[in-house]
Amino acid sequence: MALQELVTKTVEGLGYDLVEIERSAGGLLRITIDHPWVPGTEQFITVEDCEKVTRQLQFGLEVEGVEYRRLEVSSPGIDRPLRNEADFERFAGELVDLTLKAPLGTAAGGQVAANRKKFRGRLERVAAAAEGQPAQWQLLWSDEPPAPKPGQKPSRKKVELPVHVLGFTLDELRDARLAPVVNFKGRGNSAAAEE
């Protein structure tokens, strides 16, 4: 049995989603798991979840004779990769980092560097595509304000920066991940925390 098939069957058999499989130099086999998405709920992977999958995978890998030195099962983390349509549906409205396969070129009307491939912004779904066409997505983003010059006090005025829209399909992406945003102010009201 192929490694991908074995891991997928084991992880899904235990009630989890397989996010990714990674083989590294030195014999490390890294498996990333998550809970299946149910709209309106937020579940997090615990240490107990990882232990349960690790025990089952160790048995399966030994039976199939898969070579590895170390097995690591973990949660997707705060910079979770977005791999398929379901991931994009799940995280619509979130801040994401995208890397395109090819630079934008002149399509952005001169507002963006022609060789730019990396963007960070809010993920949104575009109205339903025609039957049989790939789903359309867009990223709403704006550039960071210019940094103050050395010795200059930062301005307290909030400068409204123009919002750009980047339309794309999933086959145009090299990589997509949730943007790692950490709030050290606690789990309170996020709108209040931003002020």
Backbone as CSV, one residue per row, in Angstrom:
resi,resn,N_x,N_y,N_z,CA_x,CA_y,CA_z,C_x,C_y,C_z
1,MET,0.859,-1.183,0.000,0.000,0.000,0.000,0.899,1.238,0.000
2,ALA,0.567,2.245,-0.804,1.339,3.482,-0.880,1.201,4.264,0.430
3,LEU,2.241,5.034,0.751,2.261,5.809,1.993,1.059,6.747,2.085
4,GLN,0.775,7.487,1.008,-0.347,8.435,1.000,-1.660,7.719,1.322
5,GLU,-1.877,6.584,0.690,-3.112,5.827,0.893,-3.208,5.302,2.319
6,LEU,-2.102,4.763,2.840,-2.081,4.225,4.197,-2.379,5.310,5.224
7,VAL,-1.706,6.457,5.106,-1.892,7.541,6.072,-3.300,8.105,5.966
8,THR,-3.777,8.319,4.747,-5.128,8.855,4.561,-6.172,7.930,5.172
9,LYS,-6.064,6.650,4.890,-7.025,5.667,5.409,-7.002,5.631,6.936
10,THR,-5.811,5.665,7.522,-5.680,5.621,8.982,-6.242,6.875,9.636
11,VAL,-5.825,8.047,9.136,-6.254,9.317,9.733,-7.762,9.491,9.599
12,GLU,-8.296,9.270,8.405,-9.739,9.437,8.200,-10.540,8.369,8.939
13,GLY,-9.967,7.183,9.096,-10.629,6.127,9.863,-10.799,6.486,11.328
14,LEU,-9.906,7.324,11.834,-10.000,7.776,13.223,-10.868,9.025,13.367
15,GLY,-11.393,9.550,12.244,-12.302,10.693,12.295,-11.638,12.046,12.131
16,TYR,-10.433,12.091,11.568,-9.725,13.353,11.347,-9.545,13.594,9.859
17,ASP,-9.167,14.811,9.512,-8.802,15.150,8.135,-7.288,15.184,8.031
18,LEU,-6.755,14.663,6.933,-5.331,14.738,6.667,-5.052,16.059,5.963
19,VAL,-4.202,16.886,6.545,-3.864,18.174,5.958,-2.658,18.016,5.042
20,GLU,-1.585,17.389,5.551,-0.429,17.166,4.685,0.486,16.090,5.246
21,ILE,1.256,15.497,4.342,2.297,14.525,4.668,3.605,15.106,4.172
22,GLU,4.620,15.055,5.025,5.924,15.600,4.633,7.014,14.625,5.063
23,ARG,7.870,14.286,4.133,9.047,13.460,4.429,10.253,14.366,4.360
24,SER,11.043,14.377,5.438,12.238,15.223,5.488,13.486,14.364,5.519
25,ALA,14.602,15.036,5.277,15.888,14.342,5.363,16.083,13.823,6.781
26,GLY,16.787,12.751,6.904,17.026,12.186,8.227,15.926,11.246,8.677
27,GLY,14.975,10.933,7.799,13.948,9.946,8.129,12.736,10.466,8.876
28,LEU,12.564,11.780,8.955,11.397,12.342,9.636,10.168,12.210,8.749
29,LEU,9.100,11.679,9.304,7.811,11.599,8.627,6.842,12.463,9.434
30,ARG,6.425,13.596,8.852,5.556,14.556,9.548,4.158,14.487,8.952
31,ILE,3.168,14.232,9.813,1.769,14.135,9.418,1.008,15.268,10.114
32,THR,0.264,16.044,9.352,-0.524,17.141,9.919,-1.998,16.782,9.796
33,ILE,-2.718,16.861,10.926,-4.135,16.477,10.963,-4.987,17.636,11.466
34,ASP,-6.279,17.553,11.186,-7.230,18.541,11.679,-8.577,17.854,11.855
35,HIS,-9.473,18.493,12.581,-10.838,17.979,12.701,-11.596,18.292,11.415
36,PRO,-12.518,17.424,11.009,-13.355,17.761,9.840,-14.121,19.050,10.120
37,TRP,-14.280,19.857,9.087,-14.939,21.144,9.245,-16.442,20.990,9.294
38,VAL,-17.039,21.566,10.333,-18.485,21.660,10.463,-18.781,23.151,10.579
39,PRO,-19.498,23.744,9.578,-19.755,25.191,9.630,-20.360,25.620,10.962
40,GLY,-19.837,26.714,11.497,-20.348,27.260,12.751,-19.657,26.723,13.990
41,THR,-18.721,25.782,13.834,-18.002,25.250,14.994,-16.510,25.436,14.792
42,GLU,-15.794,25.487,15.893,-14.337,25.627,15.843,-13.752,24.604,16.809
43,GLN,-13.094,23.578,16.273,-12.453,22.562,17.096,-10.951,22.637,16.886
44,PHE,-10.213,22.367,17.945,-8.764,22.408,17.874,-8.201,21.020,18.141
45,ILE,-7.101,20.698,17.482,-6.415,19.433,17.694,-5.697,19.491,19.042
46,THR,-5.844,18.448,19.833,-5.199,18.374,21.148,-4.040,17.389,21.103
47,VAL,-3.266,17.360,22.167,-2.159,16.403,22.285,-2.711,14.977,22.262
48,GLU,-3.864,14.777,22.888,-4.473,13.442,22.910,-4.843,12.983,21.496
49,ASP,-5.331,13.906,20.661,-5.647,13.566,19.270,-4.378,13.107,18.548
50,CYS,-3.295,13.839,18.731,-2.023,13.504,18.072,-1.496,12.157,18.556
51,GLU,-1.615,11.893,19.853,-1.158,10.615,20.403,-1.953,9.448,19.817
52,LYS,-3.266,9.625,19.721,-4.124,8.567,19.181,-3.743,8.229,17.737
53,VAL,-3.542,9.253,16.913,-3.173,9.033,15.517,-1.767,8.447,15.423
54,THR,-0.846,8.921,16.265,0.530,8.408,16.253,0.556,6.915,16.542
55,ARG,-0.158,6.483,17.590,-0.177,5.048,17.938,-0.697,4.205,16.781
56,GLN,-1.779,4.656,16.163,-2.369,3.893,15.070,-1.461,3.882,13.838
57,LEU,-0.841,5.025,13.542,0.053,5.100,12.392,1.310,4.251,12.593
58,GLN,1.864,4.247,13.802,3.049,3.433,14.062,2.764,1.962,13.754
59,PHE,1.618,1.493,14.183,1.234,0.105,13.922,1.100,-0.136,12.414
60,GLY,0.378,0.734,11.717,0.158,0.575,10.279,1.444,0.659,9.470
61,LEU,2.318,1.604,9.839,3.590,1.765,9.121,4.494,0.551,9.322
62,GLU,4.454,-0.035,10.537,5.259,-1.228,10.810,4.746,-2.430,10.015
63,VAL,3.445,-2.585,9.967,2.847,-3.702,9.220,3.189,-3.603,7.738
64,GLU,3.142,-2.381,7.175,3.411,-2.181,5.752,4.900,-2.076,5.433
65,GLY,5.749,-2.037,6.452,7.193,-1.978,6.244,7.696,-0.645,5.709
66,VAL,7.046,0.452,6.083,7.453,1.785,5.641,8.671,2.223,6.459
67,GLU,9.708,2.666,5.774,10.940,3.111,6.429,10.803,4.564,6.901
68,TYR,11.087,4.789,8.167,11.148,6.135,8.741,11.904,6.026,10.051
69,ARG,12.488,7.121,10.497,13.215,7.126,11.774,12.372,7.729,12.890
70,ARG,11.638,8.788,12.532,10.843,9.486,13.541,9.510,9.882,12.948
71,LEU,8.451,9.681,13.695,7.098,10.042,13.259,6.630,11.218,14.098
72,GLU,6.120,12.231,13.429,5.620,13.421,14.120,4.212,13.694,13.617
73,VAL,3.242,13.711,14.519,1.853,14.033,14.172,1.518,15.328,14.888
74,SER,1.006,16.317,14.136,0.750,17.624,14.739,-0.494,18.277,14.146
75,SER,-0.876,19.386,14.777,-1.987,20.208,14.278,-1.454,21.104,13.167
76,PRO,-2.338,21.713,12.382,-1.873,22.590,11.297,-1.225,23.880,11.783
77,GLY,-1.472,24.296,12.998,-0.853,25.510,13.524,-1.543,26.780,13.040
78,ILE,-0.970,27.939,13.414,-1.612,29.210,13.071,-1.378,29.619,11.625
79,ASP,-0.413,28.992,10.964,-0.177,29.283,9.545,-0.583,28.086,8.694
80,ARG,-1.788,27.595,8.953,-2.320,26.401,8.309,-2.311,26.523,6.795
81,PRO,-1.815,25.500,6.099,-1.869,25.546,4.635,-3.300,25.352,4.134
82,LEU,-3.639,26.030,3.058,-4.939,25.873,2.413,-4.681,25.085,1.140
83,ARG,-5.207,23.871,1.056,-4.863,22.966,-0.027,-5.961,22.771,-1.075
84,ASN,-7.222,22.842,-0.649,-8.300,22.502,-1.581,-9.480,23.456,-1.413
85,GLU,-10.487,23.247,-2.232,-11.681,24.101,-2.241,-12.336,24.170,-0.859
86,ALA,-12.410,23.038,-0.169,-13.046,23.007,1.155,-12.293,23.899,2.145
87,ASP,-10.953,23.920,2.081,-10.167,24.792,2.967,-10.473,26.260,2.685
88,PHE,-10.587,26.619,1.402,-10.886,28.009,1.051,-12.290,28.390,1.514
89,GLU,-13.248,27.480,1.378,-14.614,27.736,1.868,-14.592,27.960,3.379
90,ARG,-13.859,27.109,4.074,-13.802,27.151,5.537,-13.207,28.469,6.040
91,PHE,-12.181,28.977,5.356,-11.471,30.143,5.850,-11.778,31.422,5.072
92,ALA,-12.884,31.449,4.341,-13.315,32.678,3.667,-13.523,33.759,4.735
93,GLY,-13.020,34.960,4.472,-13.122,36.060,5.427,-11.905,36.199,6.319
94,GLU,-11.004,35.223,6.292,-9.805,35.257,7.121,-8.654,35.944,6.395
95,LEU,-7.643,36.336,7.153,-6.427,36.917,6.603,-5.528,35.785,6.126
96,VAL,-5.124,35.810,4.853,-4.304,34.736,4.289,-3.092,35.301,3.547
97,ASP,-2.067,34.466,3.420,-0.885,34.763,2.619,-0.942,33.895,1.373
98,LEU,-0.845,34.526,0.200,-0.883,33.801,-1.068,0.421,34.005,-1.820
99,THR,0.857,32.952,-2.508,1.971,33.054,-3.435,1.482,32.526,-4.768
100,LEU,1.567,33.358,-5.793,1.131,32.972,-7.132,2.225,32.176,-7.849
101,LYS,1.834,31.341,-8.792,2.803,30.608,-9.606,3.544,31.557,-10.539
102,ALA,2.838,32.539,-11.071,3.436,33.497,-12.014,3.162,34.914,-11.518
103,PRO,4.068,35.852,-11.770,3.833,37.237,-11.345,2.633,37.848,-12.065
104,LEU,2.108,38.902,-11.480,0.929,39.563,-12.030,1.169,40.158,-13.414
105,GLY,2.350,40.634,-13.671,2.620,41.317,-14.947,2.005,42.696,-14.932
106,THR,1.430,43.102,-16.030,0.849,44.444,-16.119,-0.650,44.447,-15.867
107,ALA,-1.204,43.318,-15.434,-2.653,43.209,-15.251,-3.178,44.117,-14.145
108,ALA,-2.343,44.524,-13.218,-2.804,45.329,-12.093,-2.859,46.813,-12.428
109,GLY,-2.665,47.178,-13.668,-2.780,48.572,-14.072,-1.692,49.462,-13.518
110,GLY,-0.515,48.911,-13.258,0.605,49.717,-12.791,0.590,50.022,-11.308
111,GLN,-0.413,49.567,-10.544,-0.482,49.843,-9.118,0.410,48.903,-8.312
112,VAL,0.813,47.791,-8.905,1.589,46.769,-8.219,2.831,46.470,-9.046
113,ALA,3.930,46.162,-8.376,5.156,45.792,-9.085,4.869,44.606,-9.998
114,ALA,5.363,44.661,-11.217,5.047,43.652,-12.228,5.534,42.261,-11.864
115,ASN,6.568,42.144,-11.022,7.099,40.833,-10.685,6.605,40.312,-9.332
116,ARG,5.618,40.948,-8.749,5.131,40.563,-7.428,4.319,39.279,-7.502
117,LYS,4.609,38.355,-6.551,3.895,37.086,-6.464,3.242,36.870,-5.102
118,LYS,3.698,37.582,-4.070,3.220,37.343,-2.704,2.286,38.458,-2.254
119,PHE,1.181,38.021,-1.618,0.166,38.968,-1.154,-0.396,38.501,0.182
120,ARG,-0.852,39.455,1.005,-1.549,39.153,2.255,-2.813,40.002,2.277
121,GLY,-3.949,39.352,2.536,-5.211,40.079,2.594,-6.363,39.181,3.003
122,ARG,-7.584,39.732,2.933,-8.804,38.999,3.292,-9.267,38.153,2.114
123,LEU,-9.553,36.908,2.399,-10.007,35.966,1.377,-11.518,36.077,1.219
124,GLU,-11.985,36.191,-0.021,-13.423,36.242,-0.298,-13.730,35.397,-1.518
125,ARG,-14.923,34.820,-1.522,-15.374,34.072,-2.686,-16.124,35.017,-3.610
126,VAL,-15.874,34.885,-4.899,-16.580,35.680,-5.895,-17.881,34.951,-6.204
127,ALA,-18.883,35.666,-6.677,-20.172,35.057,-7.026,-19.953,33.784,-7.836
128,ALA,-20.884,32.858,-7.725,-20.763,31.537,-8.335,-20.318,31.601,-9.791
129,ALA,-19.351,30.764,-10.118,-18.844,30.675,-11.493,-19.838,29.884,-12.339
130,ALA,-19.700,29.970,-13.642,-20.566,29.217,-14.551,-20.377,27.719,-14.328
131,GLU,-21.373,26.945,-14.666,-21.336,25.494,-14.502,-20.098,24.902,-15.155
132,GLY,-19.354,24.090,-14.399,-18.167,23.442,-14.940,-16.911,24.291,-14.900
133,GLN,-17.006,25.548,-14.494,-15.845,26.441,-14.406,-15.268,26.373,-12.994
134,PRO,-13.951,26.591,-12.835,-13.369,26.590,-11.486,-13.895,27.774,-10.675
135,ALA,-13.987,27.576,-9.364,-14.475,28.638,-8.476,-13.521,29.819,-8.522
136,GLN,-14.069,30.999,-8.425,-13.283,32.227,-8.431,-13.168,32.747,-7.000
137,TRP,-11.981,33.208,-6.669,-11.719,33.784,-5.355,-11.082,35.147,-5.545
138,GLN,-11.113,35.949,-4.495,-10.423,37.228,-4.542,-9.801,37.519,-3.184
139,LEU,-8.765,38.321,-3.225,-8.049,38.731,-2.035,-8.117,40.247,-1.963
140,LEU,-8.619,40.778,-0.865,-8.673,42.227,-0.646,-7.449,42.602,0.179
141,TRP,-6.592,43.450,-0.379,-5.357,43.783,0.310,-4.989,45.240,0.089
142,SER,-4.170,45.753,0.989,-3.600,47.089,0.825,-2.172,47.035,1.341
143,ASP,-1.341,47.883,0.792,0.054,47.911,1.220,0.165,48.544,2.594
144,GLU,1.262,48.228,3.279,1.537,48.811,4.591,1.826,50.303,4.432
145,PRO,1.472,51.120,5.429,1.824,52.542,5.342,3.342,52.696,5.381
146,PRO,3.859,53.754,4.773,5.307,53.950,4.796,5.814,54.154,6.223
147,ALA,6.961,53.587,6.534,7.548,53.716,7.871,8.052,55.156,8.064
148,PRO,7.950,55.667,9.294,8.466,57.022,9.536,9.987,57.042,9.375
149,LYS,10.489,58.204,9.036,11.935,58.368,8.881,12.594,58.292,10.253
150,PRO,13.882,57.908,10.299,14.570,57.832,11.595,14.506,59.161,12.339
151,GLY,14.154,59.080,13.618,14.066,60.271,14.447,12.730,60.981,14.369
152,GLN,11.863,60.577,13.444,10.556,61.202,13.274,9.530,60.456,14.112
153,LYS,8.651,61.214,14.773,7.598,60.583,15.571,6.564,59.955,14.639
154,PRO,6.087,58.770,14.985,5.032,58.180,14.162,3.746,58.999,14.280
155,SER,3.037,59.135,13.200,1.795,59.898,13.180,0.694,59.114,13.873
156,ARG,-0.152,59.811,14.613,-1.278,59.153,15.277,-2.494,59.075,14.359
157,LYS,-2.435,59.817,13.257,-3.546,59.791,12.307,-3.540,58.469,11.564
158,LYS,-4.710,57.905,11.407,-4.826,56.692,10.603,-4.972,57.108,9.151
159,VAL,-4.046,56.662,8.351,-4.076,56.984,6.933,-4.836,55.877,6.217
160,GLU,-5.875,56.255,5.491,-6.642,55.280,4.721,-5.869,54.923,3.460
161,LEU,-5.474,53.675,3.360,-4.738,53.206,2.200,-5.705,52.597,1.198
162,PRO,-5.429,52.713,-0.084,-6.338,52.133,-1.073,-6.363,50.605,-0.954
163,VAL,-7.551,50.046,-1.133,-7.728,48.592,-1.081,-7.687,48.063,-2.503
164,HIS,-6.849,47.066,-2.723,-6.719,46.443,-4.034,-7.426,45.103,-4.005
165,VAL,-7.866,44.646,-5.159,-8.532,43.358,-5.272,-7.745,42.489,-6.243
166,LEU,-7.392,41.297,-5.798,-6.677,40.337,-6.627,-7.595,39.140,-6.848
167,GLY,-8.029,38.921,-8.081,-8.858,37.761,-8.411,-7.975,36.605,-8.839
168,PHE,-8.354,35.376,-8.457,-7.554,34.209,-8.793,-8.389,32.938,-8.730
169,THR,-7.876,31.885,-9.324,-8.433,30.534,-9.169,-7.379,29.711,-8.451
170,LEU,-7.766,28.575,-7.898,-6.840,27.767,-7.105,-5.677,27.229,-7.929
171,ASP,-5.885,27.002,-9.216,-4.788,26.469,-10.028,-3.718,27.522,-10.340
172,GLU,-3.963,28.780,-10.015,-2.969,29.841,-10.208,-2.049,30.008,-8.997
173,LEU,-2.309,29.255,-7.915,-1.572,29.425,-6.668,-0.446,28.418,-6.514
174,ARG,0.690,28.895,-6.024,1.778,28.003,-5.632,1.582,27.601,-4.176
175,ASP,1.183,28.566,-3.324,1.023,28.294,-1.898,-0.016,29.245,-1.329
176,ALA,-0.784,28.738,-0.389,-1.757,29.566,0.331,-1.779,29.096,1.777
177,ARG,-1.720,30.043,2.700,-1.717,29.725,4.125,-2.489,30.792,4.889
178,LEU,-3.019,30.396,6.051,-3.574,31.403,6.951,-2.420,32.287,7.401
179,ALA,-2.662,33.576,7.486,-1.628,34.495,7.957,-1.501,34.330,9.470
180,PRO,-0.284,34.135,9.965,-0.120,33.951,11.416,-0.299,35.273,12.153
181,VAL,-1.467,35.455,12.742,-1.776,36.669,13.484,-1.934,36.273,14.946
182,VAL,-1.125,36.877,15.814,-1.146,36.549,17.232,-1.661,37.757,17.996
183,ASN,-2.644,37.529,18.859,-3.215,38.591,19.672,-2.831,38.323,21.116
184,PHE,-1.959,39.150,21.674,-1.503,38.954,23.045,-2.440,39.609,24.062
185,LYS,-3.556,40.167,23.601,-4.480,40.850,24.495,-5.557,39.930,25.017
186,GLY,-5.567,38.666,24.635,-6.553,37.725,25.133,-7.635,37.453,24.116
187,ARG,-8.611,36.657,24.525,-9.663,36.217,23.633,-10.890,37.121,23.655
188,GLY,-10.793,38.300,24.157,-11.950,39.205,24.224,-12.445,39.601,22.860
189,ASN,-13.239,40.639,22.830,-13.790,41.160,21.592,-12.670,41.615,20.677
190,SER,-12.546,41.014,19.506,-11.423,41.355,18.612,-11.519,42.783,18.096
191,ALA,-12.719,43.315,17.944,-12.863,44.699,17.475,-12.324,45.660,18.532
192,ALA,-12.612,45.364,19.794,-12.133,46.215,20.887,-10.623,46.100,21.038
193,ALA,-10.099,44.891,20.765,-8.661,44.663,20.900,-7.863,45.416,19.859
194,GLU,-8.462,45.665,18.682,-7.756,46.354,17.624,-7.648,47.850,17.855
195,GLU,-8.507,48.395,18.721,-8.490,49.842,18.960,-7.411,50.266,19.905
